[in-house]
Amino acid sequence: MVSKDPVATPFDQAAMDVVELGNRLLDEDGSADLWEVASGLLAGAIQFWLFSRQPCDDPFCESCAEVSTAERRLRKLVEEARQLAEDSDYYASPHDMNAGSA
């Protein structure tokens, strides 16, 4: 169990908990595939994110307009995932095929 940081936002705590869970799963099973664990964590996060973005029962609700269809929810999910990825310390790697060299 990850200890709660009293100053961490729920967003930060959730992110830290997921990283800790991934590390724990890899530590517990030395033969676990890193990519498989990461994809499993992502699959669970996507399910929870989609669940949290379900529109209400009013088809004309302005608050739900941006998530009022499956396509709109997917578009929001991809936009958010892109931004989070680009903000990550791990987005670019010195080993990327397009990484420059001096």
C-alpha positions in Angstrom: 0.0 0.0 0.0 1.3 3.4 -1.0 1.3 6.0 1.8 -0.7 9.1 1.1 1.1 12.4 0.6 -0.9 15.0 2.6 0.0 17.7 0.1 -0.4 15.7 -3.1 -3.5 16.5 -5.2 -5.8 13.5 -6.0 -4.3 13.7 -9.5 -0.7 13.4 -8.3 -1.6 10.7 -5.7 -3.4 8.6 -8.4 -0.4 8.9 -10.7 2.1 8.0 -8.0 -0.1 5.0 -7.0 -0.2 3.7 -10.5 3.6 4.0 -10.9 4.0 2.2 -7.5 1.6 -0.5 -8.6 3.6 -1.1 -11.8 6.8 -1.3 -9.9 5.3 -3.7 -7.3 3.9 -6.0 -10.0 7.4 -6.2 -11.7 9.1 -6.7 -8.4 6.7 -9.5 -7.4 7.1 -11.4 -10.8 10.6 -11.2 -12.1 9.4 -12.8 -15.4 6.7 -10.2 -16.0 7.0 -8.3 -19.2 7.4 -4.5 -18.6 5.3 -3.6 -21.7 2.6 -6.1 -20.7 2.3 -4.6 -17.2 2.3 -1.0 -18.6 -0.4 -1.9 -21.1 -2.5 -3.5 -18.4 -2.2 -0.4 -16.2 -3.1 1.7 -19.2 -6.1 -0.5 -20.0 -7.4 -0.1 -16.5 -6.8 3.7 -16.5 -8.7 4.0 -19.8 -11.6 2.0 -18.4 -11.8 4.2 -15.3 -11.4 7.4 -17.4 -14.2 6.4 -19.8 -16.4 5.4 -16.8 -15.8 8.8 -15.2 -16.8 10.7 -18.4 -20.2 9.1 -19.0 -22.8 11.8 -19.9 -25.9 12.4 -17.8 -29.3 11.3 -19.0 -30.1 14.8 -20.5 -29.1 14.7 -24.2 -29.0 18.5 -24.3 -26.9 19.0 -21.2 -24.3 21.6 -21.9 -21.9 20.3 -19.3 -21.8 16.9 -20.9 -21.6 18.2 -24.5 -17.9 17.4 -25.0 -18.4 13.8 -23.9 -21.9 13.2 -25.2 -20.9 10.5 -27.7 -18.3 7.7 -27.8 -16.4 9.5 -30.5 -16.2 12.7 -28.5 -15.1 10.8 -25.3 -12.4 9.1 -27.3 -11.2 12.5 -28.8 -11.0 14.0 -25.3 -9.1 10.9 -24.1 -6.6 11.0 -26.9 -6.1 14.8 -26.4 -5.5 14.3 -22.7 -3.2 11.3 -23.2 -1.2 13.3 -25.8 -0.7 16.2 -23.4 0.2 14.0 -20.5 2.7 12.1 -22.6 4.3 15.3 -24.0 4.6 16.6 -20.4 6.3 13.4 -19.2 10.0 13.2 -18.4 10.0 10.0 -20.5 8.4 11.4 -23.7 11.7 11.9 -25.5 14.6 9.6 -25.2 18.2 10.0 -26.2 17.8 6.6 -28.0 14.9 7.8 -30.2 15.6 7.3 -33.9 15.1 11.0 -34.5 17.2 12.2 -31.6 19.9 14.7 -32.7 23.5 14.2 -32.1 26.2 16.8 -31.8 
